[in-house]
């Protein structure tokens, strides 16, 4: 039998060990309210509300998110860029900002930037783009109309036909848009790859009706067109 003093020291040491372990573990489980750093290297940052709702993703190209609707993620057909994607109060994507560019193996240069604002559960109602590619460079501000149905219907259709031949996929999509309606360009202001600049305003069906243009050589023009694209009136400078 151990002396009383030795048993006391043993118990005391055990209690200290438990207290120390609890203190260390609590330090790992408690998230600090504020964190101050001079520099931080990450692949992705998710900003969430207190209830966990996703509101913003900042990521590199490798970890870019897919299409997120009400917190559920679906594959994105072509998002391979670094940037920022914003989400509404329901955790659904409603706009973003992406950038990228590189010099390809054949020596051609690419550079792009994109800022867009989405309709509720739909795609871009306004987008600002700047892109450089082998065919030239363009910059544009574009406004679009979208129908009221949820983009989830289009996502579900694309998923259901993904194993069909490409021509059949295109036919199904064309039929879907014919029945439900699709994106309609309403106005675009931009610089074209041929060096011209123009402002085009379209009707509700997406047909250009007024086109103001300054060609690369500096000659201006103003055209008014019917729904079939026929020029109904035109203003050009006198020589």
C-alpha positions as CSV (number, residue, x, y, z in Angstrom):
1,X,0.0,0.0,0.0
2,X,1.3,3.4,-1.1
3,X,1.9,6.1,1.6
4,X,-0.9,8.7,1.7
5,X,1.5,11.5,0.4
6,X,2.5,9.5,-2.6
7,X,-1.2,8.6,-3.4
8,X,-2.1,12.3,-3.1
9,X,0.7,13.3,-5.5
10,X,-0.5,10.6,-8.0
11,X,-4.1,11.8,-7.9
12,X,-3.0,15.4,-8.1
13,X,-0.8,14.7,-11.2
14,X,-3.7,12.9,-12.8
15,X,-6.1,15.8,-12.2
16,X,-3.5,18.3,-13.7
17,X,-3.1,16.1,-16.8
18,X,-6.9,16.0,-17.4
19,X,-7.2,19.8,-16.9
20,X,-4.3,20.4,-19.3
21,X,-5.7,18.1,-21.9
22,X,-9.2,19.7,-21.7
23,X,-7.6,23.2,-22.0
24,X,-5.6,22.2,-25.1
25,X,-8.6,20.4,-26.8
26,X,-11.0,23.3,-26.1
27,X,-8.5,25.6,-27.8
28,X,-8.8,23.5,-31.0
29,X,-12.6,23.4,-30.9
30,X,-13.2,27.1,-30.3
31,X,-13.0,29.1,-33.5
32,X,-11.4,32.5,-33.0
33,X,-13.7,35.5,-33.6
34,X,-11.0,37.4,-35.4
35,X,-7.9,36.4,-37.2
36,X,-5.2,38.9,-38.3
37,X,-2.7,37.8,-41.0
38,X,-0.2,39.6,-43.3
39,X,-0.6,37.0,-46.0
40,X,-2.7,33.9,-46.7
41,X,-2.4,31.3,-49.5
42,X,-5.5,29.3,-50.2
43,X,-7.2,27.6,-53.1
44,X,-10.8,28.5,-52.1
45,X,-12.7,30.5,-49.6
46,X,-16.4,30.0,-48.8
47,X,-18.3,32.8,-47.1
48,X,-21.4,31.7,-45.3
49,X,-24.2,33.1,-43.2
50,X,-24.5,32.0,-39.5
51,X,-27.0,29.4,-40.6
52,X,-24.6,28.0,-43.1
53,X,-26.1,29.5,-46.3
54,X,-23.4,30.0,-48.9
55,X,-23.1,33.7,-50.1
56,X,-19.7,33.9,-51.8
57,X,-17.0,31.7,-53.2
58,X,-13.5,33.0,-54.0
59,X,-11.5,30.3,-55.8
60,X,-8.8,29.3,-58.2
61,X,-9.7,27.6,-61.5
62,X,-9.0,24.1,-60.1
63,X,-11.6,24.4,-57.3
64,X,-14.2,26.6,-59.0
65,X,-17.7,25.7,-58.0
66,X,-20.3,24.2,-60.3
67,X,-23.8,25.6,-60.6
68,X,-25.3,25.9,-57.0
69,X,-29.0,26.2,-56.7
70,X,-30.4,26.5,-53.1
71,X,-27.3,25.0,-51.7
72,X,-27.1,22.0,-54.1
73,X,-24.3,21.8,-56.6
74,X,-24.6,20.7,-60.2
75,X,-21.9,20.3,-62.9
76,X,-21.0,23.5,-64.8
77,X,-20.4,23.0,-68.5
78,X,-17.4,25.2,-68.9
79,X,-16.4,27.1,-65.7
80,X,-12.6,26.7,-65.5
81,X,-11.6,30.1,-64.3
82,X,-10.5,31.8,-61.1
83,X,-12.8,34.4,-59.6
84,X,-15.7,35.2,-57.3
85,X,-19.2,33.8,-57.5
86,X,-22.0,35.4,-55.4
87,X,-25.2,33.7,-54.1
88,X,-28.5,35.1,-53.0
89,X,-30.3,34.6,-49.6
90,X,-31.3,31.1,-50.6
91,X,-27.8,30.0,-51.5
92,X,-28.5,30.2,-55.3
93,X,-25.9,31.7,-57.7
94,X,-26.8,35.2,-58.8
95,X,-23.7,36.8,-60.3
96,X,-20.0,36.5,-60.6
97,X,-16.6,37.9,-61.6
98,X,-13.9,35.8,-63.3
99,X,-10.6,36.5,-65.0
100,X,-8.1,34.5,-67.0
101,X,-5.7,34.3,-69.9
102,X,-2.5,32.6,-71.2
103,X,-0.2,32.3,-74.2
104,X,-1.0,29.1,-76.0
105,X,1.5,26.6,-77.4
106,X,1.0,28.0,-80.9
107,X,1.9,31.4,-79.7
108,X,-1.6,32.9,-79.7
109,X,-2.6,35.0,-76.7
110,X,-5.8,34.8,-74.7
111,X,-7.1,37.1,-72.0
112,X,-10.6,37.5,-70.6
113,X,-12.6,39.2,-67.9
114,X,-16.3,38.8,-67.1
115,X,-18.7,40.4,-64.7
116,X,-22.4,39.3,-64.7
117,X,-25.7,39.7,-62.8
118,X,-28.3,37.0,-62.8
119,X,-32.1,36.9,-62.7
120,X,-33.7,34.8,-60.0
121,X,-32.9,31.1,-60.7
122,X,-31.9,32.1,-64.2
123,X,-28.8,33.3,-66.1
124,X,-27.2,36.6,-66.9
125,X,-29.5,39.6,-67.3
126,X,-26.5,41.9,-67.6
127,X,-22.9,41.0,-68.5
128,X,-19.6,42.9,-69.1
129,X,-17.0,41.0,-71.1
130,X,-13.6,41.7,-72.4
131,X,-11.8,39.0,-74.4
132,X,-8.7,38.6,-76.5
133,X,-8.3,35.5,-78.7
134,X,-6.6,34.5,-82.0
135,X,-9.4,36.2,-84.1
136,X,-8.9,39.5,-82.3
137,X,-10.4,41.2,-79.2
138,X,-13.8,42.4,-78.3
139,X,-15.3,44.2,-75.3
140,X,-19.1,44.4,-74.7
141,X,-21.8,45.3,-72.3
142,X,-24.9,43.2,-73.0
143,X,-28.4,43.1,-71.6
144,X,-30.6,40.0,-71.9
145,X,-34.2,39.0,-71.1
146,X,-35.0,35.6,-69.6
147,X,-38.3,33.7,-69.2
148,X,-39.7,33.1,-65.7
149,X,-39.0,29.3,-65.4
150,X,-36.2,28.1,-63.2
151,X,-32.9,27.2,-64.8
152,X,-33.3,23.9,-62.9
153,X,-35.5,22.7,-65.7
154,X,-32.8,23.2,-68.2
155,X,-30.2,21.6,-66.0
156,X,-32.3,18.6,-65.5
157,X,-32.9,18.3,-69.2
158,X,-29.2,18.6,-70.0
159,X,-28.5,15.8,-67.5
160,X,-31.1,13.5,-68.9
161,X,-29.8,13.8,-72.5
162,X,-26.0,13.9,-71.8
163,X,-25.5,10.4,-73.1
164,X,-27.3,11.1,-76.4
165,X,-25.4,11.9,-79.6
166,X,-24.6,15.7,-79.9
167,X,-27.1,16.3,-82.8
168,X,-29.9,14.8,-80.7
169,X,-28.9,16.8,-77.7
170,X,-29.1,20.0,-79.8
171,X,-32.5,19.0,-81.1
172,X,-33.9,18.4,-77.6
173,X,-32.5,21.7,-76.4
174,X,-33.9,23.5,-79.4
175,X,-37.3,22.0,-78.8
176,X,-37.1,22.9,-75.1
177,X,-36.4,26.6,-75.8
178,X,-39.1,26.7,-78.5
179,X,-41.7,25.6,-75.9
180,X,-40.4,27.3,-72.8
181,X,-38.6,30.3,-74.2
182,X,-34.9,31.1,-74.0
183,X,-32.5,34.0,-73.4
184,X,-33.1,37.0,-75.6
185,X,-30.5,39.7,-76.3
186,X,-32.0,43.1,-75.9
187,X,-29.0,45.5,-76.2
188,X,-25.3,45.3,-76.7
189,X,-22.7,48.1,-76.7
190,X,-19.2,47.0,-77.7
191,X,-16.1,46.9,-79.7
192,X,-16.0,44.1,-82.3
193,X,-13.0,42.0,-83.4
194,X,-12.9,43.9,-86.7
195,X,-12.1,47.1,-84.9
196,X,-15.6,48.7,-85.2
197,X,-17.8,49.8,-82.3
198,X,-21.6,49.7,-82.2
199,X,-24.7,50.0,-80.2
200,X,-27.5,47.5,-81.2
201,X,-31.0,47.5,-79.7
202,X,-33.2,44.4,-80.3
203,X,-36.9,43.7,-80.0
204,X,-38.5,41.2,-77.6
205,X,-37.8,38.4,-79.9
206,X,-34.1,39.3,-80.1
207,X,-34.2,40.8,-83.6
208,X,-31.8,43.8,-84.1
209,X,-34.0,46.9,-84.8
210,X,-31.6,49.8,-84.4
211,X,-27.9,49.6,-85.0
212,X,-25.5,52.5,-84.6
213,X,-22.0,51.8,-85.8
214,X,-18.6,53.3,-86.4
215,X,-16.5,51.2,-88.7
216,X,-12.7,50.7,-88.3
217,X,-12.1,53.3,-91.0
218,X,-14.1,55.8,-88.9
219,X,-17.3,55.9,-91.1
220,X,-20.5,56.1,-89.0
221,X,-23.9,54.7,-89.8
222,X,-27.4,54.3,-88.3
223,X,-29.7,51.6,-89.4
224,X,-33.3,50.8,-88.6
225,X,-34.4,47.2,-89.5
226,X,-37.6,45.2,-89.5
227,X,-38.0,41.9,-87.7
228,X,-36.5,40.0,-90.7
229,X,-33.3,42.1,-90.7
230,X,-34.3,44.2,-93.7
231,X,-33.0,47.8,-93.6
232,X,-36.0,50.1,-93.4
233,X,-34.1,53.3,-92.9
234,X,-30.5,54.3,-92.9
235,X,-28.4,57.4,-92.1
236,X,-24.9,57.6,-93.5
237,X,-22.6,60.7,-93.9
238,X,-22.7,62.6,-97.1
239,X,-19.5,62.7,-99.2
